[in-house]
């Protein structure tokens, strides 16, 4: 799902470093890297990365896409 993807500005092999870590550990690690995109900053506010959170984020990103590309 689109909502489960996060753009990060991290070091080489950042995805490998995040791999199968728990969300709280991933958040801590991502926050140590360079400044992130506004969408990533929003995602990092999420307390738990659950199916419901991902679905909600997917819906919000879809609304943003329609608003952005409908002009």
PDB file of N, H, CA, C and O in Angstrom:
ATOM      1  N   UNK A   1       0.830  -1.182   0.000  1.00  0.00           N
ATOM      2  CA  UNK A   1       0.000   0.000   0.000  1.00  0.00           C
ATOM      3  C   UNK A   1       0.876   1.249   0.000  1.00  0.00           C
ATOM      4  O   UNK A   1       1.949   1.281   0.602  1.00  0.00           O
ATOM      5  N   UNK A   2       0.398   2.248  -0.677  1.00  0.00           N
ATOM      6  H   UNK A   2      -0.474   2.222  -1.166  1.00  0.00           H
ATOM      7  CA  UNK A   2       1.127   3.510  -0.762  1.00  0.00           C
ATOM      8  C   UNK A   2       1.433   4.080   0.628  1.00  0.00           C
ATOM      9  O   UNK A   2       2.517   4.619   0.853  1.00  0.00           O
ATOM     10  N   UNK A   3       0.497   3.962   1.540  1.00  0.00           N
ATOM     11  H   UNK A   3      -0.384   3.524   1.357  1.00  0.00           H
ATOM     12  CA  UNK A   3       0.675   4.507   2.879  1.00  0.00           C
ATOM     13  C   UNK A   3       1.757   3.835   3.690  1.00  0.00           C
ATOM     14  O   UNK A   3       2.176   4.359   4.722  1.00  0.00           O
ATOM     15  N   UNK A   4       2.212   2.690   3.241  1.00  0.00           N
ATOM     16  H   UNK A   4       1.872   2.264   2.403  1.00  0.00           H
ATOM     17  CA  UNK A   4       3.264   1.958   3.960  1.00  0.00           C
ATOM     18  C   UNK A   4       4.655   2.358   3.480  1.00  0.00           C
ATOM     19  O   UNK A   4       5.653   1.851   3.990  1.00  0.00           O
ATOM     20  N   UNK A   5       4.730   3.256   2.510  1.00  0.00           N
ATOM     21  H   UNK A   5       3.918   3.668   2.096  1.00  0.00           H
ATOM     22  CA  UNK A   5       6.020   3.686   1.976  1.00  0.00           C
ATOM     23  C   UNK A   5       6.391   5.048   2.533  1.00  0.00           C
ATOM     24  O   UNK A   5       5.543   5.929   2.675  1.00  0.00           O
ATOM     25  N   UNK A   6       7.664   5.207   2.846  1.00  0.00           N
ATOM     26  H   UNK A   6       8.353   4.491   2.731  1.00  0.00           H
ATOM     27  CA  UNK A   6       8.150   6.474   3.377  1.00  0.00           C
ATOM     28  C   UNK A   6       9.430   6.840   2.641  1.00  0.00           C
ATOM     29  O   UNK A   6      10.351   6.033   2.524  1.00  0.00           O
ATOM     30  N   UNK A   7       9.469   8.081   2.144  1.00  0.00           N
ATOM     31  H   UNK A   7       8.720   8.737   2.239  1.00  0.00           H
ATOM     32  CA  UNK A   7      10.695   8.592   1.537  1.00  0.00           C
ATOM     33  C   UNK A   7      11.611   9.052   2.654  1.00  0.00           C
ATOM     34  O   UNK A   7      11.216   9.846   3.508  1.00  0.00           O
ATOM     35  N   UNK A   8      12.827   8.552   2.642  1.00  0.00           N
ATOM     36  H   UNK A   8      13.148   7.908   1.948  1.00  0.00           H
ATOM     37  CA  UNK A   8      13.763   8.958   3.682  1.00  0.00           C
ATOM     38  C   UNK A   8      15.030   9.506   3.056  1.00  0.00           C
ATOM     39  O   UNK A   8      15.434   9.097   1.968  1.00  0.00           O
ATOM     40  N   UNK A   9      15.638  10.423   3.751  1.00  0.00           N
ATOM     41  H   UNK A   9      15.310  10.755   4.635  1.00  0.00           H
ATOM     42  CA  UNK A   9      16.933  10.940   3.352  1.00  0.00           C
ATOM     43  C   UNK A   9      17.933  10.368   4.340  1.00  0.00           C
ATOM     44  O   UNK A   9      18.256  10.986   5.355  1.00  0.00           O
ATOM     45  N   UNK A  10      18.406   9.200   4.029  1.00  0.00           N
ATOM     46  H   UNK A  10      18.143   8.698   3.205  1.00  0.00           H
ATOM     47  CA  UNK A  10      19.320   8.509   4.936  1.00  0.00           C
ATOM     48  C   UNK A  10      20.589   8.097   4.222  1.00  0.00           C
ATOM     49  O   UNK A  10      20.775   8.400   3.044  1.00  0.00           O
ATOM     50  N   UNK A  11      21.446   7.419   4.923  1.00  0.00           N
ATOM     51  H   UNK A  11      21.295   7.173   5.880  1.00  0.00           H
ATOM     52  CA  UNK A  11      22.717   6.982   4.347  1.00  0.00           C
ATOM     53  C   UNK A  11      22.503   5.871   3.320  1.00  0.00           C
ATOM     54  O   UNK A  11      21.407   5.327   3.187  1.00  0.00           O
ATOM     55  N   UNK A  12      23.558   5.554   2.612  1.00  0.00           N
ATOM     56  H   UNK A  12      24.448   5.996   2.720  1.00  0.00           H
ATOM     57  CA  UNK A  12      23.525   4.431   1.692  1.00  0.00           C
ATOM     58  C   UNK A  12      23.087   3.183   2.466  1.00  0.00           C
ATOM     59  O   UNK A  12      23.489   2.984   3.612  1.00  0.00           O
ATOM     60  N   UNK A  13      22.282   2.369   1.845  1.00  0.00           N
ATOM     61  H   UNK A  13      21.956   2.531   0.914  1.00  0.00           H
ATOM     62  CA  UNK A  13      21.754   1.144   2.451  1.00  0.00           C
ATOM     63  C   UNK A  13      20.830   1.411   3.645  1.00  0.00           C
ATOM     64  O   UNK A  13      20.701   0.573   4.538  1.00  0.00           O
ATOM     65  N   UNK A  14      20.195   2.578   3.650  1.00  0.00           N
ATOM     66  H   UNK A  14      20.300   3.259   2.925  1.00  0.00           H
ATOM     67  CA  UNK A  14      19.296   2.940   4.745  1.00  0.00           C
ATOM     68  C   UNK A  14      18.181   1.910   4.908  1.00  0.00           C
ATOM     69  O   UNK A  14      17.815   1.557   6.029  1.00  0.00           O
ATOM     70  N   UNK A  15      17.649   1.436   3.801  1.00  0.00           N
ATOM     71  H   UNK A  15      17.946   1.723   2.890  1.00  0.00           H
ATOM     72  CA  UNK A  15      16.563   0.460   3.879  1.00  0.00           C
ATOM     73  C   UNK A  15      17.023  -0.809   4.587  1.00  0.00           C
ATOM     74  O   UNK A  15      16.265  -1.409   5.349  1.00  0.00           O
ATOM     75  N   UNK A  16      18.253  -1.212   4.337  1.00  0.00           N
ATOM     76  H   UNK A  16      18.868  -0.724   3.718  1.00  0.00           H
ATOM     77  CA  UNK A  16      18.792  -2.387   5.014  1.00  0.00           C
ATOM     78  C   UNK A  16      18.905  -2.149   6.516  1.00  0.00           C
ATOM     79  O   UNK A  16      18.685  -3.061   7.313  1.00  0.00           O
ATOM     80  N   UNK A  17      19.247  -0.923   6.897  1.00  0.00           N
ATOM     81  H   UNK A  17      19.426  -0.183   6.250  1.00  0.00           H
ATOM     82  CA  UNK A  17      19.374  -0.602   8.315  1.00  0.00           C
ATOM     83  C   UNK A  17      18.019  -0.622   9.023  1.00  0.00           C
ATOM     84  O   UNK A  17      17.925  -0.950  10.205  1.00  0.00           O
ATOM     85  N   UNK A  18      16.972  -0.263   8.274  1.00  0.00           N
ATOM     86  H   UNK A  18      17.049   0.004   7.313  1.00  0.00           H
ATOM     87  CA  UNK A  18      15.633  -0.246   8.859  1.00  0.00           C
ATOM     88  C   UNK A  18      15.018  -1.639   8.885  1.00  0.00           C
ATOM     89  O   UNK A  18      14.343  -2.013   9.845  1.00  0.00           O
ATOM     90  N   UNK A  19      15.254  -2.392   7.837  1.00  0.00           N
ATOM     91  H   UNK A  19      15.802  -2.088   7.058  1.00  0.00           H
ATOM     92  CA  UNK A  19      14.799  -3.774   7.648  1.00  0.00           C
ATOM     93  C   UNK A  19      13.600  -4.179   8.497  1.00  0.00           C
ATOM     94  O   UNK A  19      12.496  -3.677   8.285  1.00  0.00           O
ATOM     95  N   UNK A  20      13.797  -5.056   9.429  1.00  0.00           N
ATOM     96  H   UNK A  20      14.693  -5.464   9.601  1.00  0.00           H
ATOM     97  CA  UNK A  20      12.700  -5.631  10.210  1.00  0.00           C
ATOM     98  C   UNK A  20      12.594  -5.061  11.619  1.00  0.00           C
ATOM     99  O   UNK A  20      12.064  -5.715  12.517  1.00  0.00           O
ATOM    100  N   UNK A  21      13.088  -3.863  11.812  1.00  0.00           N
ATOM    101  H   UNK A  21      13.519  -3.332  11.082  1.00  0.00           H
ATOM    102  CA  UNK A  21      13.009  -3.238  13.129  1.00  0.00           C
ATOM    103  C   UNK A  21      11.564  -2.860  13.460  1.00  0.00           C
ATOM    104  O   UNK A  21      10.731  -2.695  12.568  1.00  0.00           O
ATOM    105  N   UNK A  22      11.291  -2.728  14.728  1.00  0.00           N
ATOM    106  H   UNK A  22      11.968  -2.862  15.452  1.00  0.00           H
ATOM    107  CA  UNK A  22       9.992  -2.241  15.179  1.00  0.00           C
ATOM    108  C   UNK A  22       9.856  -0.769  14.801  1.00  0.00           C
ATOM    109  O   UNK A  22      10.862  -0.081  14.630  1.00  0.00           O
ATOM    110  N   UNK A  23       8.623  -0.279  14.667  1.00  0.00           N
ATOM    111  H   UNK A  23       7.805  -0.838  14.806  1.00  0.00           H
ATOM    112  CA  UNK A  23       8.368   1.087  14.248  1.00  0.00           C
ATOM    113  C   UNK A  23       9.065   2.107  15.155  1.00  0.00           C
ATOM    114  O   UNK A  23       9.636   3.081  14.662  1.00  0.00           O
ATOM    115  N   UNK A  24       9.024   1.895  16.453  1.00  0.00           N
ATOM    116  H   UNK A  24       8.561   1.104  16.853  1.00  0.00           H
ATOM    117  CA  UNK A  24       9.656   2.852  17.367  1.00  0.00           C
ATOM    118  C   UNK A  24      11.158   2.946  17.111  1.00  0.00           C
ATOM    119  O   UNK A  24      11.734   4.031  17.187  1.00  0.00           O
ATOM    120  N   UNK A  25      11.788   1.825  16.812  1.00  0.00           N
ATOM    121  H   UNK A  25      11.321   0.943  16.750  1.00  0.00           H
ATOM    122  CA  UNK A  25      13.225   1.821  16.508  1.00  0.00           C
ATOM    123  C   UNK A  25      13.508   2.471  15.159  1.00  0.00           C
ATOM    124  O   UNK A  25      14.500   3.182  15.001  1.00  0.00           O
ATOM    125  N   UNK A  26      12.634   2.224  14.193  1.00  0.00           N
ATOM    126  H   UNK A  26      11.828   1.647  14.322  1.00  0.00           H
ATOM    127  CA  UNK A  26      12.791   2.845  12.877  1.00  0.00           C
ATOM    128  C   UNK A  26      12.681   4.363  12.989  1.00  0.00           C
ATOM    129  O   UNK A  26      13.474   5.095  12.397  1.00  0.00           O
ATOM    130  N   UNK A  27      11.691   4.831  13.754  1.00  0.00           N
ATOM    131  H   UNK A  27      11.047   4.236  14.235  1.00  0.00           H
ATOM    132  CA  UNK A  27      11.509   6.270  13.923  1.00  0.00           C
ATOM    133  C   UNK A  27      12.755   6.912  14.514  1.00  0.00           C
ATOM    134  O   UNK A  27      13.224   7.939  14.023  1.00  0.00           O
ATOM    135  N   UNK A  28      13.288   6.307  15.564  1.00  0.00           N
ATOM    136  H   UNK A  28      12.907   5.473  15.962  1.00  0.00           H
ATOM    137  CA  UNK A  28      14.487   6.851  16.202  1.00  0.00           C
ATOM    138  C   UNK A  28      15.640   6.943  15.209  1.00  0.00           C
ATOM    139  O   UNK A  28      16.347   7.950  15.160  1.00  0.00           O
ATOM    140  N   UNK A  29      15.824   5.899  14.425  1.00  0.00           N
ATOM    141  H   UNK A  29      15.250   5.082  14.465  1.00  0.00           H
ATOM    142  CA  UNK A  29      16.918   5.871  13.457  1.00  0.00           C
ATOM    143  C   UNK A  29      16.712   6.908  12.360  1.00  0.00           C
ATOM    144  O   UNK A  29      17.645   7.633  12.015  1.00  0.00           O
ATOM    145  N   UNK A  30      15.514   6.988  11.812  1.00  0.00           N
ATOM    146  H   UNK A  30      14.756   6.399  12.093  1.00  0.00           H
ATOM    147  CA  UNK A  30      15.221   7.958  10.750  1.00  0.00           C
ATOM    148  C   UNK A  30      15.461   9.385  11.245  1.00  0.00           C
ATOM    149  O   UNK A  30      15.988  10.221  10.512  1.00  0.00           O
ATOM    150  N   UNK A  31      15.072   9.655  12.484  1.00  0.00           N
ATOM    151  H   UNK A  31      14.644   8.975  13.079  1.00  0.00           H
ATOM    152  CA  UNK A  31      15.239  11.000  13.036  1.00  0.00           C
ATOM    153  C   UNK A  31      16.704  11.401  13.197  1.00  0.00           C
ATOM    154  O   UNK A  31      17.003  12.589  13.315  1.00  0.00           O
ATOM    155  N   UNK A  32      17.619  10.437  13.203  1.00  0.00           N
ATOM    156  H   UNK A  32      17.376   9.472  13.107  1.00  0.00           H
ATOM    157  CA  UNK A  32      19.044  10.768  13.330  1.00  0.00           C
ATOM    158  C   UNK A  32      19.654  11.165  11.993  1.00  0.00           C
ATOM    159  O   UNK A  32      20.769  11.685  11.949  1.00  0.00           O
ATOM    160  N   UNK A  33      18.930  10.922  10.901  1.00  0.00           N
ATOM    161  H   UNK A  33      18.025  10.500  10.937  1.00  0.00           H
ATOM    162  CA  UNK A  33      19.451  11.225   9.576  1.00  0.00           C
ATOM    163  C   UNK A  33      19.109  12.653   9.180  1.00  0.00           C
ATOM    164  O   UNK A  33      18.465  13.376   9.939  1.00  0.00           O
ATOM    165  N   UNK A  34      19.531  13.048   8.019  1.00  0.00           N
ATOM    166  H   UNK A  34      20.054  12.461   7.402  1.00  0.00           H
ATOM    167  CA  UNK A  34      19.303  14.407   7.519  1.00  0.00           C
ATOM    168  C   UNK A  34      17.832  14.797   7.602  1.00  0.00           C
ATOM    169  O   UNK A  34      16.960  13.970   7.866  1.00  0.00           O
ATOM    170  N   UNK A  35      17.588  16.071   7.372  1.00  0.00           N
ATOM    171  H   UNK A  35      18.296  16.743   7.158  1.00  0.00           H
ATOM    172  CA  UNK A  35      16.221  16.582   7.388  1.00  0.00           C
ATOM    173  C   UNK A  35      15.351  15.780   6.426  1.00  0.00           C
ATOM    174  O   UNK A  35      15.771  15.485   5.306  1.00  0.00           O
ATOM    175  N   UNK A  36      14.164  15.433   6.849  1.00  0.00           N
ATOM    176  H   UNK A  36      13.823  15.673   7.758  1.00  0.00           H
ATOM    177  CA  UNK A  36      13.274  14.599   6.060  1.00  0.00           C
ATOM    178  C   UNK A  36      12.225  15.439   5.327  1.00  0.00           C
ATOM    179  O   UNK A  36      12.037  16.617   5.630  1.00  0.00           O
ATOM    180  N   UNK A  37      11.550  14.820   4.363  1.00  0.00           N
ATOM    181  H   UNK A  37      11.702  13.862   4.116  1.00  0.00           H
ATOM    182  CA  UNK A  37      10.481  15.483   3.616  1.00  0.00           C
ATOM    183  C   UNK A  37       9.298  15.739   4.552  1.00  0.00           C
ATOM    184  O   UNK A  37       9.164  15.065   5.573  1.00  0.00           O
ATOM    185  N   UNK A  38       8.447  16.696   4.219  1.00  0.00           N
ATOM    186  H   UNK A  38       8.555  17.244   3.390  1.00  0.00           H
ATOM    187  CA  UNK A  38       7.263  16.953   5.056  1.00  0.00           C
ATOM    188  C   UNK A  38       6.371  15.718   5.234  1.00  0.00           C
ATOM    189  O   UNK A  38       5.807  15.519   6.309  1.00  0.00           O
ATOM    190  N   UNK A  39       6.242  14.903   4.212  1.00  0.00           N
ATOM    191  H   UNK A  39       6.700  15.064   3.338  1.00  0.00           H
ATOM    192  CA  UNK A  39       5.418  13.693   4.331  1.00  0.00           C
ATOM    193  C   UNK A  39       6.044  12.687   5.288  1.00  0.00           C
ATOM    194  O   UNK A  39       5.337  11.982   6.007  1.00  0.00           O
ATOM    195  N   UNK A  40       7.369  12.625   5.292  1.00  0.00           N
ATOM    196  H   UNK A  40       7.943  13.198   4.708  1.00  0.00           H
ATOM    197  CA  UNK A  40       8.047  11.728   6.223  1.00  0.00           C
ATOM    198  C   UNK A  40       7.912  12.245   7.646  1.00  0.00           C
ATOM    199  O   UNK A  40       7.694  11.466   8.574  1.00  0.00           O
ATOM    200  N   UNK A  41       8.038  13.541   7.821  1.00  0.00           N
ATOM    201  H   UNK A  41       8.215  14.174   7.067  1.00  0.00           H
ATOM    202  CA  UNK A  41       7.866  14.143   9.146  1.00  0.00           C
ATOM    203  C   UNK A  41       6.478  13.801   9.687  1.00  0.00           C
ATOM    204  O   UNK A  41       6.334  13.466  10.863  1.00  0.00           O
ATOM    205  N   UNK A  42       5.457  13.884   8.832  1.00  0.00           N
ATOM    206  H   UNK A  42       5.574  14.156   7.877  1.00  0.00           H
ATOM    207  CA  UNK A  42       4.097  13.528   9.247  1.00  0.00           C
ATOM    208  C   UNK A  42       4.020  12.058   9.654  1.00  0.00           C
ATOM    209  O   UNK A  42       3.409  11.725  10.669  1.00  0.00           O
ATOM    210  N   UNK A  43       4.633  11.188   8.871  1.00  0.00           N
ATOM    211  H   UNK A  43       5.130  11.459   8.047  1.00  0.00           H
ATOM    212  CA  UNK A  43       4.610   9.755   9.178  1.00  0.00           C
ATOM    213  C   UNK A  43       5.292   9.468  10.512  1.00  0.00           C
ATOM    214  O   UNK A  43       4.853   8.602  11.268  1.00  0.00           O
ATOM    215  N   UNK A  44       6.358  10.196  10.792  1.00  0.00           N
ATOM    216  H   UNK A  44       6.714  10.900  10.177  1.00  0.00           H
ATOM    217  CA  UNK A  44       7.087   9.977  12.038  1.00  0.00           C
ATOM    218  C   UNK A  44       6.278  10.374  13.267  1.00  0.00           C
ATOM    219  O   UNK A  44       6.620   9.985  14.383  1.00  0.00           O
ATOM    220  N   UNK A  45       5.220  11.134  13.076  1.00  0.00           N
ATOM    221  H   UNK A  45       4.942  11.450  12.168  1.00  0.00           H
ATOM    222  CA  UNK A  45       4.338  11.502  14.187  1.00  0.00           C
ATOM    223  C   UNK A  45       3.440  10.343  14.598  1.00  0.00           C
ATOM    224  O   UNK A  45       2.856  10.352  15.682  1.00  0.00           O
ATOM    225  N   UNK A  46       3.336   9.354  13.731  1.00  0.00           N
ATOM    226  H   UNK A  46       3.811   9.347  12.851  1.00  0.00           H
ATOM    227  CA  UNK A  46       2.473   8.205  13.989  1.00  0.00           C
ATOM    228  C   UNK A  46       3.063   7.377  15.139  1.00  0.00           C
ATOM    229  O   UNK A  46       4.213   6.940  15.086  1.00  0.00           O
ATOM    230  N   UNK A  47       2.258   7.179  16.155  1.00  0.00           N
ATOM    231  H   UNK A  47       1.324   7.533  16.198  1.00  0.00           H
ATOM    232  CA  UNK A  47       2.734   6.454  17.336  1.00  0.00           C
ATOM    233  C   UNK A  47       2.955   4.964  17.043  1.00  0.00           C
ATOM    234  O   UNK A  47       3.970   4.386  17.430  1.00  0.00           O
ATOM    235  N   UNK A  48       1.998   4.369  16.362  1.00  0.00           N
ATOM    236  H   UNK A  48       1.174   4.839  16.048  1.00  0.00           H
ATOM    237  CA  UNK A  48       2.081   2.943  16.019  1.00  0.00           C
ATOM    238  C   UNK A  48       1.871   2.770  14.525  1.00  0.00           C
ATOM    239  O   UNK A  48       1.028   3.441  13.930  1.00  0.00           O
ATOM    240  N   UNK A  49       2.624   1.884  13.925  1.00  0.00           N
ATOM    241  H   UNK A  49       3.309   1.338  14.408  1.00  0.00           H
ATOM    242  CA  UNK A  49       2.523   1.633  12.494  1.00  0.00           C
ATOM    243  C   UNK A  49       1.692   0.372  12.300  1.00  0.00           C
ATOM    244  O   UNK A  49       2.213  -0.718  12.061  1.00  0.00           O
ATOM    245  N   UNK A  50       0.380   0.562  12.411  1.00  0.00           N
ATOM    246  H   UNK A  50      -0.043   1.448  12.605  1.00  0.00           H
ATOM    247  CA  UNK A  50      -0.572  -0.544  12.322  1.00  0.00           C
ATOM    248  C   UNK A  50      -1.246  -0.543  10.954  1.00  0.00           C
ATOM    249  O   UNK A  50      -1.064   0.381  10.162  1.00  0.00           O
ATOM    250  N   UNK A  51      -2.017  -1.576  10.688  1.00  0.00           N
ATOM    251  H   UNK A  51      -2.165  -2.327  11.332  1.00  0.00           H
ATOM    252  CA  UNK A  51      -2.773  -1.626   9.431  1.00  0.00           C
ATOM    253  C   UNK A  51      -3.713  -0.431   9.321  1.00  0.00           C
ATOM    254  O   UNK A  51      -3.881   0.143   8.245  1.00  0.00           O
ATOM    255  N   UNK A  52      -4.317  -0.066  10.438  1.00  0.00           N
ATOM    256  H   UNK A  52      -4.180  -0.532  11.312  1.00  0.00           H
ATOM    257  CA  UNK A  52      -5.226   1.082  10.442  1.00  0.00           C
ATOM    258  C   UNK A  52      -4.467   2.373  10.138  1.00  0.00           C
ATOM    259  O   UNK A  52      -4.940   3.195   9.353  1.00  0.00           O
ATOM    260  N   UNK A  53      -3.309   2.559  10.746  1.00  0.00           N
ATOM    261  H   UNK A  53      -2.925   1.891  11.384  1.00  0.00           H
ATOM    262  CA  UNK A  53      -2.500   3.758  10.505  1.00  0.00           C
ATOM    263  C   UNK A  53      -2.064   3.830   9.047  1.00  0.00           C
ATOM    264  O   UNK A  53      -2.079   4.902   8.442  1.00  0.00           O
ATOM    265  N   UNK A  54      -1.679   2.697   8.488  1.00  0.00           N
ATOM    266  H   UNK A  54      -1.667   1.826   8.979  1.00  0.00           H
ATOM    267  CA  UNK A  54      -1.246   2.646   7.086  1.00  0.00           C
ATOM    268  C   UNK A  54      -2.419   2.957   6.163  1.00  0.00           C
ATOM    269  O   UNK A  54      -2.264   3.685   5.182  1.00  0.00           O
ATOM    270  N   UNK A  55      -3.593   2.404   6.475  1.00  0.00           N
ATOM    271  H   UNK A  55      -3.719   1.812   7.272  1.00  0.00           H
ATOM    272  CA  UNK A  55      -4.784   2.676   5.656  1.00  0.00           C
ATOM    273  C   UNK A  55      -5.136   4.164   5.714  1.00  0.00           C
ATOM    274  O   UNK A  55      -5.433   4.774   4.687  1.00  0.00           O
ATOM    275  N   UNK A  56      -5.101   4.741   6.908  1.00  0.00           N
ATOM    276  H   UNK A  56      -4.860   4.246   7.742  1.00  0.00           H
ATOM    277  CA  UNK A  56      -5.396   6.167   7.048  1.00  0.00           C
ATOM    278  C   UNK A  56      -4.393   7.010   6.264  1.00  0.00           C
ATOM    279  O   UNK A  56      -4.771   7.973   5.598  1.00  0.00           O
ATOM    280  N   UNK A  57      -3.119   6.644   6.346  1.00  0.00           N
ATOM    281  H   UNK A  57      -2.812   5.862   6.887  1.00  0.00           H
ATOM    282  CA  UNK A  57      -2.090   7.386   5.623  1.00  0.00           C
ATOM    283  C   UNK A  57      -2.288   7.243   4.110  1.00  0.00           C
ATOM    284  O   UNK A  57      -2.103   8.206   3.365  1.00  0.00           O
ATOM    285  N   UNK A  58      -2.657   6.063   3.666  1.00  0.00           N
ATOM    286  H   UNK A  58      -2.807   5.281   4.270  1.00  0.00           H
ATOM    287  CA  UNK A  58      -2.934   5.838   2.248  1.00  0.00           C
ATOM    288  C   UNK A  58      -4.060   6.756   1.780  1.00  0.00           C
ATOM    289  O   UNK A  58      -3.963   7.369   0.716  1.00  0.00           O
ATOM    290  N   UNK A  59      -5.125   6.851   2.571  1.00  0.00           N
ATOM    291  H   UNK A  59      -5.204   6.354   3.435  1.00  0.00           H
ATOM    292  CA  UNK A  59      -6.255   7.716   2.220  1.00  0.00           C
ATOM    293  C   UNK A  59      -5.832   9.179   2.164  1.00  0.00           C
ATOM    294  O   UNK A  59      -6.223   9.905   1.250  1.00  0.00           O
ATOM    295  N   UNK A  60      -5.037   9.613   3.136  1.00  0.00           N
ATOM    296  H   UNK A  60      -4.720   9.023   3.879  1.00  0.00           H
ATOM    297  CA  UNK A  60      -4.573  11.008   3.152  1.00  0.00           C
ATOM    298  C   UNK A  60      -3.657  11.303   1.965  1.00  0.00           C
ATOM    299  O   UNK A  60      -3.750  12.372   1.362  1.00  0.00           O
ATOM    300  N   UNK A  61      -2.781  10.373   1.630  1.00  0.00           N
ATOM    301  H   UNK A  61      -2.705   9.505   2.120  1.00  0.00           H
ATOM    302  CA  UNK A  61      -1.893  10.568   0.479  1.00  0.00           C
ATOM    303  C   UNK A  61      -2.687  10.600  -0.826  1.00  0.00           C
ATOM    304  O   UNK A  61      -2.349  11.351  -1.741  1.00  0.00           O
ATOM    305  N   UNK A  62      -3.734   9.791  -0.912  1.00  0.00           N
ATOM    306  H   UNK A  62      -4.008   9.181  -0.168  1.00  0.00           H
ATOM    307  CA  UNK A  62      -4.577   9.790  -2.112  1.00  0.00           C
ATOM    308  C   UNK A  62      -5.272  11.140  -2.271  1.00  0.00           C
ATOM    309  O   UNK A  62      -5.334  11.683  -3.374  1.00  0.00           O
ATOM    310  N   UNK A  63      -5.794  11.682  -1.169  1.00  0.00           N
ATOM    311  H   UNK A  63      -5.744  11.241  -0.273  1.00  0.00           H
ATOM    312  CA  UNK A  63      -6.436  13.002  -1.220  1.00  0.00           C
ATOM    313  C   UNK A  63      -5.427  14.071  -1.657  1.00  0.00           C
ATOM    314  O   UNK A  63      -5.736  14.947  -2.464  1.00  0.00           O
ATOM    315  N   UNK A  64      -4.225  13.977  -1.107  1.00  0.00           N
ATOM    316  H   UNK A  64      -3.974  13.265  -0.450  1.00  0.00           H
ATOM    317  CA  UNK A  64      -3.182  14.939  -1.456  1.00  0.00           C
ATOM    318  C   UNK A  64      -2.810  14.824  -2.935  1.00  0.00           C
ATOM    319  O   UNK A  64      -2.581  15.836  -3.598  1.00  0.00           O
ATOM    320  N   UNK A  65      -2.750  13.611  -3.445  1.00  0.00           N
ATOM    321  H   UNK A  65      -2.936  12.789  -2.906  1.00  0.00           H
ATOM    322  CA  UNK A  65      -2.415  13.402  -4.867  1.00  0.00           C
ATOM    323  C   UNK A  65      -3.475  14.019  -5.763  1.00  0.00           C
ATOM    324  O   UNK A  65      -3.146  14.705  -6.731  1.00  0.00           O
ATOM    325  N   UNK A  66      -4.738  13.784  -5.452  1.00  0.00           N
ATOM    326  H   UNK A  66      -5.005  13.227  -4.666  1.00  0.00           H
ATOM    327  CA  UNK A  66      -5.822  14.355  -6.260  1.00  0.00           C
ATOM    328  C   UNK A  66      -5.761  15.880  -6.226  1.00  0.00           C
ATOM    329  O   UNK A  66      -5.896  16.533  -7.261  1.00  0.00           O
ATOM    330  N   UNK A  67      -5.560  16.436  -5.061  1.00  0.00           N
ATOM    331  H   UNK A  67      -5.450  15.906  -4.220  1.00  0.00           H
ATOM    332  CA  UNK A  67      -5.475  17.893  -4.916  1.00  0.00           C
ATOM    333  C   UNK A  67      -4.275  18.441  -5.687  1.00  0.00           C
ATOM    334  O   UNK A  67      -4.380  19.475  -6.347  1.00  0.00           O
ATOM    335  N   UNK A  68      -3.154  17.761  -5.605  1.00  0.00           N
ATOM    336  H   UNK A  68      -3.069  16.921  -5.069  1.00  0.00           H
ATOM    337  CA  UNK A  68      -1.921  18.223  -6.240  1.00  0.00           C
ATOM    338  C   UNK A  68      -2.009  18.164  -7.773  1.00  0.00           C
ATOM    339  O   UNK A  68      -1.605  19.101  -8.461  1.00  0.00           O
ATOM    340  N   UNK A  69      -2.536  17.060  -8.291  1.00  0.00           N
ATOM    341  H   UNK A  69      -2.863  16.298  -7.731  1.00  0.00           H
ATOM    342  CA  UNK A  69      -2.511  16.867  -9.740  1.00  0.00           C
ATOM    343  C   UNK A  69      -3.820  17.230 -10.449  1.00  0.00           C
ATOM    344  O   UNK A  69      -3.940  17.015 -11.655  1.00  0.00           O
ATOM    345  N   UNK A  70      -4.789  17.769  -9.730  1.00  0.00           N
ATOM    346  H   UNK A  70      -4.691  17.944  -8.751  1.00  0.00           H
ATOM    347  CA  UNK A  70      -6.041  18.124 -10.393  1.00  0.00           C
ATOM    348  C   UNK A  70      -5.998  19.560 -10.928  1.00  0.00           C
ATOM    349  O   UNK A  70      -6.894  19.984 -11.658  1.00  0.00           O
ATOM    350  N   UNK A  71      -4.983  20.280 -10.571  1.00  0.00           N
ATOM    351  H   UNK A  71      -4.255  19.936  -9.977  1.00  0.00           H
ATOM    352  CA  UNK A  71      -4.887  21.696 -10.995  1.00  0.00           C
ATOM    353  C   UNK A  71      -4.454  21.817 -12.443  1.00  0.00           C
ATOM    354  O   UNK A  71      -4.324  22.928 -12.958  1.00  0.00           O
TER     355      UNK A  71
END
